[in-house]
Amino acid sequence: MSISETFDPSSVIFISHGGGPLPLLKGTDHEEMLSCLKQIKEYLIRPKAIIVISAHWEAQQVTIGSGAYPKLIYDYEGIPDAAYQIKYPARGDPKLAQRISDLFTVAGIKAKLDAERGFDHGLFVPLKIMYPNADIPCLQVSLVKNLDPQAHINLGKALASLRDEPVLIVGSGFTFHNMRAFLTSVTPSSQAQNVAFERWLRDTCTNTAITEVEREAVLVHWERAPAARYCHPREEHLLPLHVCYGLAGTEAKQVFSFEIWNKMVSCFLW
């Protein structure tokens, strides 16, 4: 892919963030992901702040991390000791967190601030790859535990005015998240299901021949997609994409595909 344009003033991206902290460790079959995230960065103007909607934070109502100096949450286990030594000392952005909370309130969405919660690996792993100096303020926004796709698109819509500002909004999830399938041998059937869902998702997010009303309806009813529940037995890793779409309100401009553990996965840039 050639880099033909830069997205300004803000960009919205959905990334497949890999297996826990493993992208930051050697020999874990994440080389294509590392290359992809570095490539995506080349499309982006350096942001003044980064907002991450992480698949690894669910709350009863949408919650915004508002701490000034968040610690890291090593939200994984059974991983080599080096994974617990990872550092990403980015500061938070309490003022932006309050602004986001206010935007949700205006949209009629109940929200709260959390100054105590740190950054989970849905933030610090991909951002350590893309912005290793940790010199850009960051904050996280949670999913809502009901995992309702329309509600998550609406979260994005409430934040649409942020696109007028030099911020980067990242939906951090995974377009394939069947952990049992990752751990079993690839078969023609499993491969076909993986590819069918990825093709559906790519078409849904990029097709210029459908209206935004149609695109939104298809994403709301994502369970009707080919092999939907094979690829996502639980949808928390897909829903950050719904937030991104609600925020962007249009088709994605670029798609990046790569393999992790013999599974095709994708990233989308609006």
Contacts in CASP RR format, 6 or more apart in sequence:
PFRMAT RR
TARGET T0000
AUTHOR 0000-0000-0000
METHOD contacts of the structure
MODEL  1
MSISETFDPSSVIFISHGGGPLPLLKGTDHEEMLSCLKQIKEYLIRPKAI
IVISAHWEAQQVTIGSGAYPKLIYDYEGIPDAAYQIKYPARGDPKLAQRI
SDLFTVAGIKAKLDAERGFDHGLFVPLKIMYPNADIPCLQVSLVKNLDPQ
AHINLGKALASLRDEPVLIVGSGFTFHNMRAFLTSVTPSSQAQNVAFERW
LRDTCTNTAITEVEREAVLVHWERAPAARYCHPREEHLLPLHVCYGLAGT
EAKQVFSFEIWNKMVSCFLW
1 39 0 8 1.000
1 254 0 8 1.000
1 256 0 8 1.000
3 42 0 8 1.000
3 43 0 8 1.000
5 43 0 8 1.000
5 253 0 8 1.000
6 43 0 8 1.000
6 44 0 8 1.000
6 45 0 8 1.000
7 43 0 8 1.000
7 44 0 8 1.000
7 45 0 8 1.000
7 253 0 8 1.000
7 269 0 8 1.000
7 270 0 8 1.000
8 45 0 8 1.000
8 166 0 8 1.000
9 45 0 8 1.000
9 163 0 8 1.000
9 164 0 8 1.000
9 165 0 8 1.000
9 166 0 8 1.000
10 47 0 8 1.000
10 162 0 8 1.000
10 163 0 8 1.000
10 164 0 8 1.000
10 165 0 8 1.000
10 166 0 8 1.000
10 167 0 8 1.000
10 168 0 8 1.000
10 169 0 8 1.000
11 43 0 8 1.000
11 44 0 8 1.000
11 45 0 8 1.000
11 47 0 8 1.000
11 168 0 8 1.000
11 169 0 8 1.000
11 269 0 8 1.000
11 270 0 8 1.000
12 163 0 8 1.000
12 169 0 8 1.000
12 171 0 8 1.000
12 244 0 8 1.000
12 247 0 8 1.000
12 248 0 8 1.000
12 269 0 8 1.000
12 270 0 8 1.000
13 40 0 8 1.000
13 168 0 8 1.000
13 169 0 8 1.000
13 170 0 8 1.000
13 171 0 8 1.000
13 244 0 8 1.000
13 267 0 8 1.000
13 268 0 8 1.000
13 269 0 8 1.000
13 270 0 8 1.000
14 170 0 8 1.000
14 171 0 8 1.000
14 172 0 8 1.000
14 173 0 8 1.000
14 240 0 8 1.000
14 241 0 8 1.000
14 244 0 8 1.000
14 267 0 8 1.000
14 268 0 8 1.000
15 37 0 8 1.000
15 40 0 8 1.000
15 126 0 8 1.000
15 170 0 8 1.000
15 171 0 8 1.000
15 172 0 8 1.000
15 173 0 8 1.000
15 267 0 8 1.000
16 33 0 8 1.000
16 173 0 8 1.000
16 174 0 8 1.000
16 175 0 8 1.000
16 176 0 8 1.000
16 260 0 8 1.000
16 265 0 8 1.000
16 266 0 8 1.000
16 267 0 8 1.000
17 23 0 8 1.000
17 55 0 8 1.000
17 121 0 8 1.000
17 122 0 8 1.000
17 125 0 8 1.000
17 126 0 8 1.000
17 172 0 8 1.000
17 173 0 8 1.000
17 174 0 8 1.000
18 30 0 8 1.000
18 33 0 8 1.000
18 125 0 8 1.000
18 174 0 8 1.000
18 260 0 8 1.000
18 265 0 8 1.000
19 28 0 8 1.000
19 30 0 8 1.000
19 174 0 8 1.000
19 260 0 8 1.000
20 76 0 8 1.000
20 79 0 8 1.000
20 121 0 8 1.000
20 122 0 8 1.000
20 125 0 8 1.000
21 74 0 8 1.000
21 76 0 8 1.000
21 79 0 8 1.000
21 83 0 8 1.000
21 86 0 8 1.000
21 121 0 8 1.000
21 125 0 8 1.000
22 28 0 8 1.000
22 30 0 8 1.000
22 79 0 8 1.000
22 83 0 8 1.000
23 30 0 8 1.000
23 33 0 8 1.000
23 34 0 8 1.000
23 125 0 8 1.000
23 126 0 8 1.000
23 129 0 8 1.000
24 83 0 8 1.000
24 86 0 8 1.000
24 125 0 8 1.000
24 128 0 8 1.000
24 129 0 8 1.000
25 79 0 8 1.000
25 80 0 8 1.000
25 82 0 8 1.000
25 83 0 8 1.000
29 260 0 8 1.000
29 261 0 8 1.000
30 260 0 8 1.000
32 258 0 8 1.000
32 259 0 8 1.000
32 260 0 8 1.000
33 258 0 8 1.000
33 260 0 8 1.000
34 129 0 8 1.000
35 258 0 8 1.000
36 256 0 8 1.000
36 258 0 8 1.000
36 267 0 8 1.000
37 126 0 8 1.000
37 129 0 8 1.000
37 130 0 8 1.000
37 267 0 8 1.000
38 129 0 8 1.000
38 130 0 8 1.000
39 256 0 8 1.000
40 130 0 8 1.000
40 256 0 8 1.000
40 267 0 8 1.000
40 269 0 8 1.000
41 130 0 8 1.000
41 131 0 8 1.000
43 254 0 8 1.000
43 269 0 8 1.000
44 168 0 8 1.000
45 166 0 8 1.000
46 136 0 8 1.000
47 136 0 8 1.000
47 166 0 8 1.000
47 167 0 8 1.000
47 168 0 8 1.000
48 136 0 8 1.000
48 137 0 8 1.000
48 165 0 8 1.000
48 166 0 8 1.000
48 167 0 8 1.000
49 93 0 8 1.000
49 96 0 8 1.000
49 136 0 8 1.000
49 137 0 8 1.000
49 138 0 8 1.000
49 139 0 8 1.000
49 167 0 8 1.000
49 168 0 8 1.000
50 90 0 8 1.000
50 127 0 8 1.000
50 131 0 8 1.000
50 136 0 8 1.000
50 137 0 8 1.000
50 138 0 8 1.000
50 139 0 8 1.000
50 167 0 8 1.000
50 168 0 8 1.000
50 169 0 8 1.000
50 170 0 8 1.000
51 96 0 8 1.000
51 100 0 8 1.000
51 138 0 8 1.000
51 139 0 8 1.000
51 140 0 8 1.000
51 141 0 8 1.000
51 159 0 8 1.000
51 162 0 8 1.000
51 167 0 8 1.000
51 168 0 8 1.000
51 169 0 8 1.000
51 170 0 8 1.000
52 122 0 8 1.000
52 123 0 8 1.000
52 127 0 8 1.000
52 138 0 8 1.000
52 139 0 8 1.000
52 140 0 8 1.000
52 141 0 8 1.000
52 170 0 8 1.000
52 171 0 8 1.000
52 172 0 8 1.000
53 140 0 8 1.000
53 141 0 8 1.000
53 142 0 8 1.000
53 143 0 8 1.000
53 155 0 8 1.000
53 169 0 8 1.000
53 170 0 8 1.000
53 171 0 8 1.000
53 172 0 8 1.000
53 240 0 8 1.000
53 243 0 8 1.000
53 244 0 8 1.000
54 120 0 8 1.000
54 122 0 8 1.000
54 123 0 8 1.000
54 140 0 8 1.000
54 141 0 8 1.000
54 142 0 8 1.000
54 143 0 8 1.000
54 171 0 8 1.000
54 172 0 8 1.000
54 173 0 8 1.000
54 240 0 8 1.000
55 122 0 8 1.000
55 143 0 8 1.000
55 172 0 8 1.000
55 173 0 8 1.000
55 174 0 8 1.000
55 177 0 8 1.000
55 236 0 8 1.000
55 237 0 8 1.000
55 239 0 8 1.000
55 240 0 8 1.000
56 75 0 8 1.000
56 120 0 8 1.000
56 121 0 8 1.000
56 122 0 8 1.000
56 172 0 8 1.000
57 63 0 8 1.000
57 117 0 8 1.000
57 120 0 8 1.000
57 140 0 8 1.000
57 142 0 8 1.000
57 143 0 8 1.000
58 142 0 8 1.000
58 143 0 8 1.000
58 144 0 8 1.000
58 145 0 8 1.000
58 147 0 8 1.000
58 236 0 8 1.000
59 142 0 8 1.000
59 143 0 8 1.000
59 144 0 8 1.000
59 145 0 8 1.000
60 144 0 8 1.000
60 145 0 8 1.000
61 110 0 8 1.000
61 111 0 8 1.000
61 112 0 8 1.000
61 144 0 8 1.000
62 104 0 8 1.000
62 109 0 8 1.000
62 110 0 8 1.000
62 111 0 8 1.000
62 112 0 8 1.000
62 141 0 8 1.000
62 142 0 8 1.000
62 143 0 8 1.000
62 144 0 8 1.000
62 155 0 8 1.000
63 111 0 8 1.000
63 112 0 8 1.000
63 113 0 8 1.000
63 114 0 8 1.000
63 117 0 8 1.000
63 141 0 8 1.000
63 142 0 8 1.000
64 97 0 8 1.000
64 100 0 8 1.000
64 101 0 8 1.000
64 111 0 8 1.000
64 112 0 8 1.000
64 113 0 8 1.000
64 114 0 8 1.000
64 139 0 8 1.000
64 140 0 8 1.000
64 141 0 8 1.000
64 142 0 8 1.000
65 97 0 8 1.000
65 113 0 8 1.000
65 114 0 8 1.000
65 115 0 8 1.000
65 117 0 8 1.000
65 118 0 8 1.000
65 139 0 8 1.000
65 140 0 8 1.000
65 141 0 8 1.000
66 94 0 8 1.000
66 97 0 8 1.000
66 98 0 8 1.000
66 101 0 8 1.000
66 113 0 8 1.000
66 114 0 8 1.000
66 115 0 8 1.000
66 139 0 8 1.000
67 92 0 8 1.000
67 94 0 8 1.000
67 97 0 8 1.000
67 114 0 8 1.000
67 115 0 8 1.000
67 116 0 8 1.000
67 118 0 8 1.000
67 139 0 8 1.000
68 91 0 8 1.000
68 92 0 8 1.000
68 94 0 8 1.000
68 115 0 8 1.000
69 89 0 8 1.000
69 91 0 8 1.000
69 92 0 8 1.000
70 90 0 8 1.000
70 91 0 8 1.000
70 92 0 8 1.000
70 117 0 8 1.000
70 118 0 8 1.000
70 119 0 8 1.000
70 138 0 8 1.000
70 139 0 8 1.000
71 118 0 8 1.000
71 119 0 8 1.000
72 86 0 8 1.000
72 87 0 8 1.000
72 88 0 8 1.000
72 118 0 8 1.000
72 119 0 8 1.000
72 120 0 8 1.000
72 124 0 8 1.000
73 117 0 8 1.000
73 118 0 8 1.000
73 119 0 8 1.000
73 120 0 8 1.000
73 121 0 8 1.000
74 83 0 8 1.000
74 84 0 8 1.000
74 86 0 8 1.000
74 121 0 8 1.000
75 120 0 8 1.000
75 121 0 8 1.000
76 83 0 8 1.000
76 121 0 8 1.000
86 124 0 8 1.000
86 125 0 8 1.000
86 128 0 8 1.000
87 134 0 8 1.000
88 119 0 8 1.000
88 123 0 8 1.000
88 124 0 8 1.000
88 127 0 8 1.000
88 128 0 8 1.000
88 134 0 8 1.000
89 134 0 8 1.000
90 119 0 8 1.000
90 124 0 8 1.000
90 127 0 8 1.000
90 134 0 8 1.000
90 135 0 8 1.000
90 136 0 8 1.000
90 137 0 8 1.000
90 138 0 8 1.000
91 137 0 8 1.000
91 138 0 8 1.000
92 137 0 8 1.000
92 138 0 8 1.000
92 139 0 8 1.000
93 137 0 8 1.000
93 138 0 8 1.000
93 139 0 8 1.000
94 115 0 8 1.000
96 137 0 8 1.000
96 139 0 8 1.000
96 167 0 8 1.000
97 113 0 8 1.000
97 139 0 8 1.000
98 113 0 8 1.000
100 111 0 8 1.000
100 139 0 8 1.000
100 141 0 8 1.000
100 159 0 8 1.000
100 162 0 8 1.000
101 111 0 8 1.000
101 112 0 8 1.000
101 113 0 8 1.000
103 158 0 8 1.000
103 159 0 8 1.000
103 161 0 8 1.000
103 162 0 8 1.000
104 110 0 8 1.000
104 111 0 8 1.000
104 155 0 8 1.000
104 158 0 8 1.000
104 159 0 8 1.000
105 111 0 8 1.000
106 158 0 8 1.000
107 154 0 8 1.000
107 157 0 8 1.000
107 158 0 8 1.000
108 158 0 8 1.000
109 154 0 8 1.000
109 155 0 8 1.000
109 158 0 8 1.000
117 140 0 8 1.000
118 140 0 8 1.000
119 138 0 8 1.000
119 140 0 8 1.000
120 140 0 8 1.000
122 172 0 8 1.000
122 173 0 8 1.000
123 138 0 8 1.000
123 140 0 8 1.000
123 170 0 8 1.000
123 172 0 8 1.000
126 170 0 8 1.000
126 172 0 8 1.000
127 134 0 8 1.000
127 138 0 8 1.000
127 170 0 8 1.000
128 134 0 8 1.000
141 155 0 8 1.000
141 243 0 8 1.000
143 152 0 8 1.000
143 236 0 8 1.000
143 239 0 8 1.000
143 240 0 8 1.000
143 243 0 8 1.000
144 151 0 8 1.000
144 152 0 8 1.000
144 155 0 8 1.000
147 234 0 8 1.000
147 235 0 8 1.000
147 236 0 8 1.000
147 239 0 8 1.000
149 219 0 8 1.000
149 220 0 8 1.000
149 221 0 8 1.000
149 222 0 8 1.000
149 235 0 8 1.000
149 239 0 8 1.000
149 242 0 8 1.000
150 220 0 8 1.000
152 239 0 8 1.000
152 240 0 8 1.000
152 242 0 8 1.000
152 243 0 8 1.000
153 216 0 8 1.000
153 219 0 8 1.000
153 220 0 8 1.000
153 242 0 8 1.000
153 243 0 8 1.000
153 245 0 8 1.000
153 246 0 8 1.000
154 246 0 8 1.000
155 243 0 8 1.000
155 246 0 8 1.000
156 243 0 8 1.000
156 244 0 8 1.000
156 245 0 8 1.000
156 246 0 8 1.000
156 247 0 8 1.000
157 246 0 8 1.000
157 247 0 8 1.000
157 249 0 8 1.000
159 169 0 8 1.000
159 247 0 8 1.000
160 246 0 8 1.000
160 247 0 8 1.000
160 249 0 8 1.000
162 169 0 8 1.000
162 247 0 8 1.000
163 247 0 8 1.000
163 248 0 8 1.000
169 244 0 8 1.000
169 247 0 8 1.000
171 240 0 8 1.000
171 241 0 8 1.000
171 243 0 8 1.000
171 244 0 8 1.000
172 240 0 8 1.000
173 237 0 8 1.000
173 238 0 8 1.000
173 240 0 8 1.000
173 241 0 8 1.000
174 237 0 8 1.000
174 238 0 8 1.000
174 265 0 8 1.000
175 197 0 8 1.000
175 198 0 8 1.000
175 201 0 8 1.000
175 231 0 8 1.000
175 237 0 8 1.000
175 238 0 8 1.000
175 241 0 8 1.000
175 265 0 8 1.000
175 266 0 8 1.000
176 194 0 8 1.000
176 197 0 8 1.000
176 198 0 8 1.000
176 231 0 8 1.000
176 232 0 8 1.000
176 263 0 8 1.000
176 264 0 8 1.000
176 265 0 8 1.000
177 231 0 8 1.000
177 232 0 8 1.000
177 233 0 8 1.000
177 234 0 8 1.000
177 236 0 8 1.000
177 237 0 8 1.000
177 238 0 8 1.000
178 230 0 8 1.000
178 231 0 8 1.000
178 232 0 8 1.000
178 233 0 8 1.000
181 190 0 8 1.000
181 194 0 8 1.000
181 230 0 8 1.000
181 263 0 8 1.000
182 261 0 8 1.000
182 263 0 8 1.000
184 190 0 8 1.000
186 262 0 8 1.000
190 230 0 8 1.000
192 227 0 8 1.000
193 226 0 8 1.000
193 227 0 8 1.000
193 230 0 8 1.000
193 231 0 8 1.000
194 227 0 8 1.000
194 230 0 8 1.000
194 231 0 8 1.000
194 263 0 8 1.000
194 264 0 8 1.000
195 264 0 8 1.000
196 226 0 8 1.000
196 227 0 8 1.000
197 225 0 8 1.000
197 226 0 8 1.000
197 227 0 8 1.000
197 228 0 8 1.000
197 230 0 8 1.000
197 231 0 8 1.000
198 257 0 8 1.000
198 264 0 8 1.000
198 265 0 8 1.000
198 266 0 8 1.000
199 226 0 8 1.000
200 225 0 8 1.000
200 226 0 8 1.000
201 225 0 8 1.000
201 241 0 8 1.000
201 266 0 8 1.000
202 255 0 8 1.000
202 257 0 8 1.000
202 266 0 8 1.000
204 215 0 8 1.000
204 218 0 8 1.000
204 219 0 8 1.000
204 225 0 8 1.000
205 215 0 8 1.000
205 241 0 8 1.000
205 245 0 8 1.000
205 251 0 8 1.000
205 252 0 8 1.000
205 255 0 8 1.000
205 268 0 8 1.000
206 251 0 8 1.000
206 252 0 8 1.000
206 255 0 8 1.000
206 268 0 8 1.000
207 215 0 8 1.000
207 251 0 8 1.000
208 251 0 8 1.000
210 218 0 8 1.000
212 249 0 8 1.000
212 250 0 8 1.000
215 245 0 8 1.000
215 251 0 8 1.000
216 245 0 8 1.000
216 246 0 8 1.000
219 241 0 8 1.000
219 242 0 8 1.000
219 245 0 8 1.000
222 228 0 8 1.000
222 235 0 8 1.000
222 238 0 8 1.000
223 229 0 8 1.000
232 238 0 8 1.000
241 268 0 8 1.000
244 268 0 8 1.000
244 270 0 8 1.000
245 270 0 8 1.000
247 270 0 8 1.000
248 270 0 8 1.000
249 270 0 8 1.000
250 270 0 8 1.000
251 270 0 8 1.000
252 268 0 8 1.000
252 269 0 8 1.000
252 270 0 8 1.000
253 269 0 8 1.000
253 270 0 8 1.000
254 268 0 8 1.000
254 269 0 8 1.000
255 266 0 8 1.000
255 267 0 8 1.000
255 268 0 8 1.000
255 269 0 8 1.000
256 266 0 8 1.000
256 267 0 8 1.000
256 268 0 8 1.000
256 269 0 8 1.000
257 264 0 8 1.000
257 265 0 8 1.000
257 266 0 8 1.000
257 267 0 8 1.000
258 264 0 8 1.000
258 265 0 8 1.000
258 266 0 8 1.000
259 265 0 8 1.000
END
